[in-house]
Structure formats: C-alpha cells, structure tokens
Amino acid sequence: MCILFIAIEQHPDYPVIICANRDEFHQRPTQNMHWWPEQKILAGKDLQAQGTWLGLSPEGDFSALTNFRRPASFDAKKRSRGDLVVQALQNGDLKTQQHLSQVSDKYNDFNLVFGPLNNLQAFDSVNKNFVSLKPGFHSVCNGALDDIWPKMALGLNTLEGLITADKVNIAALFSVMMNQELAQEQHLPVTGISEELESLLSSIFIISPDYGTRSTAIILQAKTGDIEVYERNYNSAGEVVNENKFDIESSKKS
C-alpha cells in the first residue's frame, strides 16, 4: 500500500471515507480482496508472504500499511510487514499500540493505520510516533506521518471538493486515485532513490512495466455503522481488470 486518503466527519452521510492505492511489483502474486476463511478478515492477499496491505474485520476494525521509503535501512532478513495488518485486525487497538511498540524493530520501516473506523490511529515505525486521526482530511504515504508530498496535497485538495459535496460519487473517487500527474522536479521528495525513480513514484497512480498501482480500495462507513467497500484491480498498463463490492453490516444494530 502506497497512499491513503482518509476523511473523518467531513460528509453528513458518511463519517469515514477512505481511498487507498496499493503499489507493488507486477510479478508479485496477489489474490484480490476476499473474506479470509480462517482469520475472518476482508482483505487482499500477498501470496508470496501471506500477508496483506489493507483489510477490515466483520466488526468494522480497519488497518492499512504503507512502506516508509528509506532504502539504506532495508534488511531483507526482517519479517514481512504485511503480517502487521492481519495482527492489527485480530487485536484490540490498545493491544496493538503496545504490540507495535515492542515489535516494530523486527520489520522494515512502515506506517500503519489501525483501529475501529470511528477511532483510527496511525503509527510511524521510524519515529515511534502514534497519532490519533481527528476529524478532518488526512493522507499517509511513504514518509513521516506529517509529510505532505505533492501527490498527497493533490489528492487531499481534490477529495475535499468531492467529499464535501451532497452526494458521494464513487466513480469520481476512483478517478482521483487514478491521477497520473507527476510532481515537478523541484518538489520531489528526497528519500534515497534516484531522481528518475522519485519522479515515477510521484503520481497518485503509478504505471510502469515492472512496478505500479495494482489496486484501489474505496471504503465508506455510513452513520448507521454499515460499511461499503469497493475494489478495483489493474494490469501493468493501468487498465481495470476486475471490480468487486462488499458490504459489512454494523454489528451494533439491534
């Protein structure tokens, strides 16, 4: 998962709206979003490491992970970060806070968003920083939680106009997540990779033969607690090859 946009209490009908892209090597085997039979979570699956990048529980807990881009610190022997999303969905949010503080050094650098949709938190493993996501618009990408890279600013500004409208337009949200606008050279972040690669990765939606945006997830939680989940999957040319929709009924209904 490479970029998330989260709107909290910004729409009268949907207190939580999440838009997320997963960027990955095209050759990495992946299963589309589905209900996992054993763990009972809704998530796609990385078939290489058996983890995931984004998921929800039947109770409405959410978790998503982005890699923190620091190539100099990468250690191939460390655990797969996709395990953390599964763990977060199976633990309570307080237990996850304690757990993350204890185990984060066993993984390569990451950001993790987790918790009930109405009480989301974010954790930055580099700075060991927990943040409670307050009402407003938020974005999490591949740097520190308080970074605002050009594509983060672009997405936030566009989504703010869409989400504060009377009706949520799912097609328009997907269009935002497929924006291929590159950042200007002088505004590129410096993360330890080449300027050419930094430019390639500077758009919300990434297309290249080897690496790019593999899927988009749109998640809406209504005032009733009911959750709608939309997923699109793409090929290496950025073409839509699959679409899914899932509904999670609120467990709080009598």
C-alpha positions in Angstrom: 0.0 0.0 0.0 1.5 3.3 -1.0 -1.0 6.1 -0.4 -4.1 6.6 1.7 -6.6 9.4 2.0 -8.9 9.5 4.9 -11.8 11.9 5.5 -13.2 11.8 9.1 -16.6 13.5 9.8 -16.5 15.5 6.6 -19.7 14.2 5.0 -23.2 14.2 6.5 -24.0 10.6 5.5 -20.5 9.0 5.7 -18.5 9.9 8.8 -15.5 7.9 7.4 -14.3 7.7 3.8 -11.0 6.1 2.9 -9.4 6.0 -0.6 -6.3 3.8 -0.9 -3.9 2.7 -3.6 -1.6 -0.3 -3.4 1.6 -0.1 -5.4 3.7 -3.2 -6.0 5.8 -5.2 -8.4 3.5 -6.7 -11.1 5.2 -10.1 -10.8 4.4 -10.4 -7.1 1.5 -12.9 -6.9 -1.6 -11.5 -5.3 -5.2 -12.5 -4.5 -7.9 -9.9 -4.9 -9.9 -8.8 -1.8 -12.0 -11.6 -0.3 -13.1 -12.9 3.1 -10.3 -15.0 4.6 -11.9 -18.2 5.9 -9.6 -18.7 8.9 -8.8 -15.2 10.1 -12.3 -13.9 9.1 -11.0 -10.6 7.7 -11.8 -8.9 4.4 -8.6 -8.2 2.6 -6.5 -8.9 -0.5 -3.6 -11.3 0.0 0.1 -11.2 -0.9 0.6 -14.8 -1.9 4.3 -14.5 -1.6 4.5 -13.6 2.1 0.8 -14.5 3.0 0.1 -11.0 4.5 -1.9 -8.1 3.3 -1.7 -4.3 2.8 -5.3 -3.3 3.8 -8.2 -5.0 5.5 -11.3 -4.9 7.6 -12.8 -7.1 10.3 -16.5 -8.1 10.5 -16.8 -5.8 13.5 -15.6 -2.8 11.4 -12.0 -2.5 12.5 -9.6 -1.3 9.8 -5.9 -1.5 9.1 -3.6 -0.5 6.3 0.1 -0.3 5.8 2.5 1.8 3.8 6.2 1.2 3.5 8.4 4.0 4.8 10.8 4.7 2.0 14.4 4.5 3.4 16.3 2.1 1.2 19.5 2.5 3.1 17.9 0.9 6.2 16.2 -2.0 4.3 17.0 -5.5 5.6 15.8 -8.5 3.6 16.0 -10.7 6.6 13.3 -8.9 8.6 9.7 -10.1 8.8 7.1 -9.3 6.2 5.3 -6.1 7.0 2.0 -7.5 5.7 1.7 -9.5 8.9 1.1 -6.4 10.8 -2.2 -5.6 9.1 -3.5 -9.1 10.0 -2.3 -8.7 13.6 -4.0 -5.3 13.9 -7.3 -6.7 12.8 -7.1 -9.5 15.3 -6.1 -7.4 18.3 -7.8 -4.5 20.0 -6.4 -1.1 19.3 -4.8 -0.6 22.7 -3.2 -4.1 22.5 -2.0 -3.2 19.0 -0.3 0.0 20.3 1.6 -2.0 22.9 2.4 -4.7 20.4 3.7 -2.3 17.8 6.0 -0.5 20.3 7.5 -3.9 21.2 7.9 -5.5 17.7 8.3 -2.6 15.2 12.1 -3.0 15.0 11.6 -6.6 13.7 10.2 -5.2 10.5 11.5 -2.8 7.8 10.2 0.8 8.2 6.5 1.3 7.9 3.4 3.4 8.7 0.3 1.6 10.0 -3.2 2.9 10.3 -5.4 0.8 12.6 -8.4 0.7 14.9 -12.2 1.0 14.7 -13.2 3.2 11.8 -14.6 5.7 14.3 -11.3 5.9 16.3 -8.4 5.4 13.9 -4.8 5.8 14.9 -1.6 5.9 12.9 1.9 4.6 13.8 5.2 5.6 12.3 7.9 3.0 13.0 10.8 5.3 12.2 9.9 8.0 14.7 8.0 5.6 17.0 5.1 8.0 16.8 1.4 7.3 17.5 -1.2 9.8 16.2 -4.9 9.8 16.7 -6.7 10.8 13.5 -9.0 13.7 14.4 -11.9 15.0 12.3 -10.6 16.4 9.0 -8.7 15.2 5.9 -5.6 13.0 6.3 -3.1 11.4 4.0 -0.5 8.7 4.7 2.2 7.8 2.2 5.8 6.6 2.3 7.3 9.1 4.6 6.7 10.6 8.0 3.1 11.0 9.2 3.4 14.8 9.0 4.9 14.8 5.5 2.9 16.4 2.7 4.3 15.3 -0.6 2.9 16.8 -3.9 0.7 13.8 -4.7 -0.6 13.9 -1.1 -1.5 17.5 -1.4 -3.1 17.0 -4.8 -5.3 14.2 -3.6 -6.3 15.9 -0.4 -7.3 19.1 -2.3 -9.3 17.2 -4.9 -11.0 14.9 -2.5 -12.0 17.7 -0.2 -14.1 19.2 -3.0 -15.7 15.8 -3.8 -16.4 14.6 -0.3 -18.0 17.8 0.9 -20.5 17.6 -1.9 -24.0 16.4 -1.2 -23.6 13.0 -2.7 -20.5 10.8 -2.7 -19.6 9.9 -6.3 -17.7 6.6 -6.3 -16.6 6.9 -9.9 -15.2 10.4 -9.1 -13.3 9.0 -6.1 -11.8 6.3 -8.3 -10.8 8.9 -10.9 -8.8 10.8 -8.2 -7.0 7.6 -7.3 -6.1 7.1 -11.0 -4.5 10.6 -11.4 -1.1 10.2 -13.1 0.1 13.8 -12.7 3.8 13.8 -11.8 5.4 16.2 -9.3 7.6 19.0 -10.6 11.3 18.2 -10.2 11.9 20.9 -7.6 9.1 19.5 -5.4 10.2 15.8 -5.5 10.8 14.3 -2.0 14.3 13.1 -1.3 14.1 9.5 0.1 17.4 8.0 -1.1 16.4 6.7 -4.5 17.3 8.1 -7.9 15.6 11.3 -9.2 14.2 9.3 -12.1 12.5 6.8 -9.8 11.4 9.5 -7.4 9.6 11.1 -10.4 8.0 7.8 -11.4 6.6 7.3 -7.9 5.4 10.9 -7.5 2.0 10.4 -9.0 -1.0 9.1 -7.1 -1.5 6.3 -9.8 1.7 4.7 -11.0 2.2 3.0 -14.3 5.4 1.2 -15.4 6.1 -2.3 -16.9 7.6 -3.7 -13.7 6.0 -1.7 -10.8 2.8 0.2 -10.4 -0.6 0.6 -8.9 -2.1 -2.8 -8.6 -5.4 -1.9 -6.8 -7.6 0.8 -5.4 -9.9 0.4 -2.4 -12.7 2.9 -1.6 -14.3 2.4 1.9 -17.4 4.3 3.1 -18.8 4.0 6.6 -22.4 5.3 7.0 -23.9 6.9 10.1 -25.6 3.5 10.8 -22.2 1.9 11.0 -22.7 -0.1 7.8 -19.6 -0.2 5.6 -19.4 -0.3 1.8 -16.1 -1.5 0.2 -15.2 -1.1 -3.4 -12.1 -2.5 -5.0 -10.6 -2.2 -8.5 -7.6 -4.2 -9.8 -5.3 -3.1 -12.6 -2.8 -4.7 -15.0 0.6 -3.3 -15.8 -0.8 -0.9 -18.3 -3.1 0.7 -15.7 -6.2 -0.9 -17.2 -9.1 -2.0 -14.9 -9.2 -5.8 -15.0 -11.5 -6.6 -12.0 -14.0 -4.8 -9.8 -15.6 -6.0 -6.5 -18.0 -4.6 -3.9 -18.5 -5.8 -0.4 -21.0 -4.8 2.3 -20.4 -5.2 6.1 -23.4 -4.7 8.2 -22.9 -2.9 11.5 -22.6 -5.4 14.4 -24.1 -2.7 16.7 -27.5 -2.9 15.2 -30.1 -4.4 17.5 
